[in-house]
Amino acid sequence: MHLAAHFPGVNNTTVWADPRSRSQIYFTSFEHLARTAERGTFDFFFLAEGLRLRERNGRIHDLDVVGRPESLTVLAALAAVTDRLGLAATVNTTFNEPYELARRLATLDHLSEGRAAWNAVTSSDAFTGENFRRGGYLDRADRYTRAAEFVATARELWDAWTPDGTPRPFSHQGRHFAIEGEFTVPRSPQGHPVVIQAGDSPEGREFAASTADVVFTRHGTLEEGRAFYADVKARLARYGREPDELKIMPGVTFVLGDSDADAQERAAEIRLQQVSPQNALLALEQVWGRDLSSYDPDGPLPDIDPDPESSLVQGRVRHGDPSPSSRLRSNRGGPIAVAARWRALSEEKGLSIRQTVMETTGRQSFIGSPRTVAERLTEFVAARAADGFILVPHLTPGGLDDFVDLVVPLLRERGVFRSAYTGPTLRSHLGLAEPVWKG
């Protein structure tokens, strides 16, 4: 089993009102969570990143935090206070350039002695694009072709130095990039930084199969996990890859208690804090695309249909809106279909707006005593629903402490998780071979 730690901050998982929550900017918070993850012999520490503050109706309205440090800078600092833990940064391929980013990632890989990883993400959001010189955005079809060429170009740059330390000129001429020159950073200790990918669309799955070392997915139930796992692993053969060359790691939450009943009670309290009345209405507006501030969060869902062309909420992906082609001009997909499913669920169970949001938007949680959680995690891996998990705690930065102290020893007893690191690099933790040099 592989385990990673996600530092919360670009999501609505964190309960910031809890008195145990600390800063999402001060280095002490990042250091605490990273040291805890390394004490638990986790594979890597994962930082998400947002490139623009989210808005509602033209005003800043973030559910998580307003203020997000740059990932690679934070990880470079963490490299100095950790020894084995992998360091994974989310960096956008739409609004960066290959040479500059490849250089920064290679530098982190050297500073950490082979522990760097890159979560390569895309954006088709014109709202985010306004923050950048180029402005605008890429159509969905173009953002994945750019991302694929971006990663391929970065790998060409990482191979511009021979394994014995000889620099060689590079030249890349492609649709999105035409660059040539000499790369300034020698080949890194693990050959290339590990590449992580988080897309779930058909294009994203194909991109992962062709390119990624790790997939960060949101499929939480056992059945959904097994279907996603089988689909993505089956795509590897067409790229000459073996199933073990790609690790599938869903992002999950967890709640521990002295007993299963105690954990369920705690989980209900946490969920109420995560989905406040205000947050419930905003989540609903992400589907409906309409101003619903006059609605009672404890009342029924709206009886009006969503507006598929709305720009009320900016900087967030609308529920059920994975691509322009399904931006709901019919009932077959997108917001109207999501609204219909939410209404059906609400009517079936007698749920209010807030209760419906709580039930439909939660990330998969493992809830129970430490032993129950250890058993469930093991079951998912044994059933080929995942190769491991990226844990998203609800408290920053101490939310991982109990898991490392109480669950990790049980996983080790079961023989499904390491008791110590067996190699120095992130690739060694993940069981991935060093890339063959293609200079």
Secondary structure, 3 states (H helix, E strand, C coil): CEEEEEECCCCCCCCCCCCCCCCCCCHHHHHHHHHHHHHCCCCEEEECCCCCCCEECCEECCCCCCCCCCHHHHHHHHHCCCCCCEEEEEEECCCCCHHHHHHHHHHHHHHCCCCEEEEEECCCCHHHHCCCCCCCCCCHHHHHHHHHHHHHHHHHHHCCECCCCCECCEEEECCCCEEEECCCCCCECCECCEEEECCCCHHHHHHHHHHCCEEEECCCCHHHHHHHHHHHHHHHHHHCCCHHHCEEEEEEEEEECCCHHHHHHHHHHHHHHHCCHHHHHHHHHHHHCCCCCCCCCCCCCCCCCCCCCCCCEECCCCCCCCCHHHCCCCCCCCHHHHHHHHHHHHHHHCCCHHHHHHHHCCCCEEEECHHHHHHHHHHHHHCCCCCEEEECCCCCCHHHHHHHHHHHHHHHHCCCCCCCCCCCCHHHHHCCCCCCCCC
